[in-house]
Amino acid sequence: MSGNVVVYEVGQPEASVRRVHAAPAAPGTTKVPGPRTFCGKDTFAMETASWTPSGDPGSAWYPAQYADRVCAACEDVVGG
C-alpha cells in the first residue's frame, strides 16, 4: 500500500474507531493523509493510524482488530 495512509473515522465523545478508511498520502509525504479518503470523505476530522500495512502481497491494508469496520469503498480501491 505504498503511498496510502490508514485513517480512522472516530465516534465522539468516546473517540472509538467507527470506520477504517484509506487515503492517498499528501504530496511529498508518506505518513500524512491527503484531504480525502478513497471513498471521498474528508480526512480533516479523522485520526491517522500509527499502524503501517505490510508490503507482503495479499496482506491486509488495515489493522486486523478493525476488520469488521473497514470501509467497503476504500477496500474496493485499495484491497482490490
N, C-alpha and C positions, 0 to 999 in steps of 0.2 A: 504494500500500500504506500509506496513511495510518493511523497508529495501530498499526502492526505493526512488530516488530523481528526482524531476521535473527539467528539464533544457530547456533553450531557445536557439534556433538557431537564431541568430540576423543578420539583414542586416546592411551593412556599407554604408555610414558613419553615417546614422541617428540612428543606434542601435535599430531599431524597431524589434519586435518579428516576425520572418518569419515562424517558426515551433516550436511546443512544443513536446519535447521528454521525455522519462523516461529512467533512468539508474539505475542499482543496486548501492547501497551505497558502498563506498570504505570500505574495511575491517576495523573493529574497529570504524566505524563512522555511523552516521545516517543522516548527512546533507551534506556530501561531495560525489559527484558522482564518480563512478569508471571511468575507462578510456574510456569505450564505452557505448553507449545507447543500448537499447534492439534491435534496428534496425541495429546496427553495426557502427554507426557514432562515430567519435572521440569527446569526451566531452571537450577537451582542450580549444577550442575557444568558447565554449558555456557559457552562463551565468546561474548560479544556481538560481532557483526561490526562493524567500523568502516565497512563498505560500506553505502551507503544506496541503496535502489532508486529508479529513475527514476519520475516521476509520469506518464510517457507511456503512453497506452493500448497494450496489447499488449507492453509491455516486461516482462522477467523480474524477479521479486522477489528473486532470488538472484544472486550473482556468477557470471558466465559460466564461470569456471575450475572451478567446482564443480557444473556442470550434471549430471554423472554421479553426484552424491552427494545430490541433492535428495530429501527425504522425500516419498514419494508421497502420504501422507495430508495433509501440510501443503500440498502442491501442489494437491490437490483442493479445499481450503478457500480458499487464497489465490490460486492461479493461475486457478481456475475458468474 
